[in-house]
Amino acid sequence: EKAYFYKMIFRLLFLCSLLAFLTSCSEKVVQSGKASYYAKKFNGRRTASGQKFRSYKRTAAHKTLPFGTKVKVTNLRNGRTVKVRINDRGPFVAGRIIDLSRKAARRIGMLDEGVASVKIEYTK
């Protein structure tokens, strides 16, 4: 019985250690700056990932995030959010941190302004 007790304690400690390790590996990252959205002329063109850009999908361009990364974008003016997938590189305008598809821009209410102050969040 003592051996069984010690095995159970060992397993419990191992699982707790594993959980602590996995929790420390996933770091939430927040970045703030300006967002813009793609012009209509880019619809159908190839993105840096090789996919065709589709303005009716929730996608975005970021300078450094890996393709496929899912990002939550919050419009700081109105609090509206959208989740997008990174599939392109950019924006290449100083001060901007993300370029959104028209669908994503519409979801956070920035179509009229063209540029909005946003916060992006993702898990590393």
Number of C-alpha atoms within 10 A of each C-alpha: 6 7 8 9 10 11 12 12 12 12 12 12 12 12 12 12 12 12 12 11 11 10 10 9 11 11 10 9 11 13 11 16 14 19 26 25 23 19 12 11 8 14 16 12 12 14 17 14 15 10 12 15 21 19 22 11 14 18 25 33 28 21 15 11 16 14 16 14 15 18 21 16 26 22 21 16 12 12 12 14 19 18 17 21 19 23 23 27 19 15 21 13 11 7 10 20 23 26 26 26 24 23 19 24 28 14 16 20 18 21 16 9 8 13 15 22 17 26 21 20 17 17 13 10
